[in-house]
Amino acid sequence: MVTVEKAVELYPAPVYVRKQIVHNRHVVATLEERGAIFVDELDEVPDGATVVLSAHGVAPQVHAEGRQRGLKLIDATCPLVTKVHREAIRFANEGYDILLIGHEGHEEVVGTAGEAPERVTLVDGPDAADTVAVANPDRVAWLSQTTLSVDEAQETVRRLRHRFPALADPPSDDICYATQNRQLAVRQMAADCELVLVVGSTNSSNSVRLVEVALEHGAAAAYLIDYADQIDPQWLANVATVGVTSGASVPEVLVADVLSTLASHGFSDVETVVAAHESLTFALPKELRQDMAAAGHEPREVRHDAADHLR
């Protein structure tokens, strides 16, 4: 979000964004109000325009098309996704078949698979692990979409390894730290909650997973909402404890609105559940940092998150 905000301030209008910068309705609507124009593909953008590429990453051919058409590309790919891309390239160069655990059609999966399409096979969930085929069972590796359910990804890897004992692991966990931390927090609080509210959009994979995790770990009910005004008062009937969390890209103001609404219904005692302390800082895209420095601006970006537990 910060990348697009800075780009709109810095570059001549209009600034285009390929796909949703993050999967959140509020973020996209806010950026549209500030002048950003969202498109699905680069062929919707006039030659020479400025285009921000979404955090989910893109295949190499998207960069090639942008250069060919003289577009100024600002690559806002999340560094954690970039890491998976690099792993795909490395495994492919070393002759591995790559089993990419993820959801078919998700932008991140499309981008990662595009790094080595002849080597990547999608594994969409644990059941798919039982039937996927590889050319050489002794030369196979796995990678994953960064926003999956940790439990689902681990089960998929377990079943893949049962079939392919030589399965090679990525050098580090691919699941996004913010996704993991939220899932862990929800697992810790779900059994104590009659209701869990997840603030996030329906096209956000990690937000949808949080609803599933809540139900799997003891919550009697769980709902995904974009805004506080979507809370149905009937959900709160006979409820003593409500759990609140949010997707990884949800602005904190939306969570604050939910807490305020719940307080108006009597849920004013807030207990914070901290699964992990997040202190990572991600730099803005290189192209944007260089142009901001040339214009005399100081580029910076910090991300942090938490989950709340209400009584």
PyMOL commands that set and color helices and strands:
alter all, ss='L'
color gray80, all
select helices_A, chain A and resi 2-10+25-33+42-44+60-68+79-93+107-113+126-129+150-163+177-190+205-216+228-230+233-236+252-264+286-294
alter helices_A, ss='H'
color red, helices_A
select strands_A, chain A and resi 15-18+36-39+50-53+72-75+97-101+120-123+140-144+195-199+221-225+242-246+270-273+307-310
alter strands_A, ss='S'
color yellow, strands_A
deselect
rebuild
show_as cartoon
